[in-house]
Amino acid sequence: MTRRYTKDHEWIESLSPTTARVGITHHAQDLLGDIVFVELPAVGKAFQTGAEAAVVESVKAASEVYMPLSGTITAINEALIAAPDTINRDPEGEGWFFDITLENPSDLDSLMSQDQYQTLIQG
């Protein structure tokens, strides 16, 4: 499985050659603080790269989650609706947001590696 990152602090991990899972990074949830609400997209909805796909609200602020790559939502993490704080506990695991079918799977290569993302957040 390949995991890539965006400058907007989303991660995307390939699950198969054409599907991927999306969430926010540990750094993003640190910046947000205690997450109290999440609004997830509808299954079947298509998004272009960079489009607002979800919203996360914390005690500090609300923040958009952007689509890292163009694709169609195939599943959402419904457990987040009842327990949005899962994102704080495990943002890059159980706190995933949604799965997508990628429009162009090769676009994954255009996103940042973990090392490149670490350089970004430390810079």
C-alpha positions, 0 to 999 in steps of 0.5 A, a space after each residue: 500500500 502506498 501512502 501519499 500526502 497533500 499540502 492541505 494535510 490530507 493523506 491518501 493510501 491505495 487499497 487496490 490499483 484503483 481504490 484509495 482511503 483518505 483522511 487527515 494527518 496527525 499534524 492536521 488533527 493536532 492543529 485542530 484540537 479536540 474534534 467534535 463533529 465531522 460531515 462526510 460526503 455522500 457515497 456515489 458523489 464524484 469530486 475533482 482534485 482540490 474540491 471540498 469533500 468533508 468538514 471537520 469541526 473542533 473546539 477551535 475551528 471548522 476546517 475543510 477536507 479537500 479531495 486529494 485526487 479526482 474520484 468517486 466516494 465508495 464508502 464513508 467511515 460512519 463510525 466518525 459520525 457517532 465518535 468524531 474524536 476517533 480522528 484525534 486518537 488515530 487520524 491515520 488509522 481508525 480515523 479515516 474519512 472515506 474511500 474513493 475509486 480513483 479517476 486516474 490512479 497514476 496521479 498518486 505519484 504526483 503527491 508528497 511522500 512521507 519524507 516530503 510531507 515531514 519536510 513541509 510541516 517542519 519547514 
